[in-house]
Amino acid sequence: MSAELLAFGVIALALGIGVLVGARHLYPRLDIPEDAESSLQVLTAMIAGVLLLTGLGLVLIGLFT
């Protein structure tokens, strides 16, 4: 078990969840056109997905090493 990998994995998971929660509260307050908002949502989902998958991978690797 590698504590460093577990710590970085948990941090990445927390950041990914934080991005999703923050975006959910921020999007209704934005005053942008519909097409720009959908593009922003896709970009946010991609960033959060990368963070979540990276965090999950680090946690799994940290548990089995």
C-alpha positions in Angstrom: 0.0 0.0 0.0 1.4 3.3 -1.1 0.2 6.2 1.1 1.4 8.9 -1.4 -0.6 7.4 -4.3 -3.7 7.1 -2.1 -3.4 10.7 -0.9 -3.0 12.0 -4.5 -5.8 9.9 -5.6 -8.2 11.1 -2.9 -7.1 14.7 -3.7 -7.8 14.2 -7.4 -11.2 12.6 -6.6 -12.1 15.5 -4.3 -11.1 18.1 -7.0 -13.2 16.3 -9.6 -16.2 16.3 -7.4 -15.6 19.9 -6.4 -15.5 21.0 -10.0 -18.8 19.3 -10.7 -20.5 20.8 -7.7 -19.0 24.2 -8.3 -20.1 24.2 -11.9 -23.6 23.1 -10.9 -23.9 26.2 -8.7 -22.2 28.6 -11.1 -23.9 27.7 -14.4 -27.4 29.2 -13.6 -25.8 32.5 -12.7 -23.9 32.9 -16.0 -25.4 35.2 -18.6 -24.1 33.5 -21.7 -25.7 32.2 -24.9 -27.1 28.7 -25.0 -24.5 27.3 -27.3 -21.6 28.7 -25.3 -23.1 27.2 -22.1 -23.4 23.8 -23.6 -19.7 24.0 -24.8 -18.7 25.1 -21.3 -20.6 22.1 -19.8 -18.9 19.7 -22.1 -15.5 21.2 -21.2 -16.2 21.0 -17.5 -17.4 17.4 -17.8 -14.2 16.4 -19.6 -12.0 18.1 -17.0 -14.0 16.5 -14.1 -13.9 13.1 -15.9 -10.1 13.2 -16.2 -9.7 14.2 -12.6 -12.1 11.5 -11.4 -10.6 8.7 -13.5 -7.1 9.8 -12.5 -8.0 9.8 -8.9 -9.7 6.4 -9.1 -6.7 5.0 -10.9 -4.3 6.3 -8.3 -6.3 5.0 -5.5 -6.5 1.5 -7.0 -2.8 1.5 -7.8 -2.0 2.8 -4.3 -4.1 0.0 -2.7 -2.4 -2.8 -4.7 1.2 -1.7 -4.5 
